[in-house]
Amino acid sequence: MLRADADLREAYERRKCELAAETDDLTEYSVGKTDLVRRAVDLARGEGEPSVDVAVPPPETVGPE
C-alpha cells in the first residue's frame, strides 16, 4: 500500500523520522508507528479511506503490558 499511496508513504517516512529523533527505545518507536501501519493495512484490504492523520499514544501508555 505504501508504494501505491504517495501521501501515506510520505506520512510513514515522516513518522519514522520523528520517532527516531524522539526515542532510542525500540518498543516506543514501534508503538508510535502502529496507527499508521494499521491504517495502511486497512487501506490495502479495501477497508477505509486514505488518511494521514496519526494519533500518537502518550509516552506513559507505551511499553510492555
N, C-alpha and C positions, 0 to 999 in steps of 0.2 A: 504494500500500500504506500509506503514511503516513496518508492520510485515513481509511482503514478501521481502523487499529490505533492506538488512543489511547496505549497503553503504548509502542509503538515510536516514535510521533510525539514523545512527551514525552522519550524517551531520546535521540532525534536532536536535538531542540532543546537539551537539556541538554549533549550532547556538543559541539555547535556553540558554545555559550556558554563552555564550559570551554576549548575550543581557542582561541577568540577572546581569552580572558583570558591564555592561556599564551604565545601567539606572534603575531608580526606576519608571519611567513613563510607565504606562500600555499601552498607545497608541503607544509610540515609540517601546516598546517591541513587540507589536502585528504587527505593520507595518514592523518591522525588520524581521519577520518570513514569511511575505506574499509571497515573490517569491518562497521560498522553499515549502510552502504549496500549492501554485498554481501548481508547478512542480509535486508534489505528486498526486494531483487531476488529472492532465493531464495524468500522467502515469497510474493511476487507470482506467481512461476512455479509455486507449489504444491510447492516442494522444501524443506520444512523446517518446524520448529516455531517459533512466536514466542518470541523470547528477547531480552532487552535487556542481557545480559552482553556487554561490549565489551572486547576486549583492545586496548590501545594500544601500538603499537610504541615501543621506546625511542628517544629523540631521535637517537642515533648511527646508527640504521638508516633515518632519514628523509633523503631528498634524491635528487638525480639519480643515475642509475646510470652 
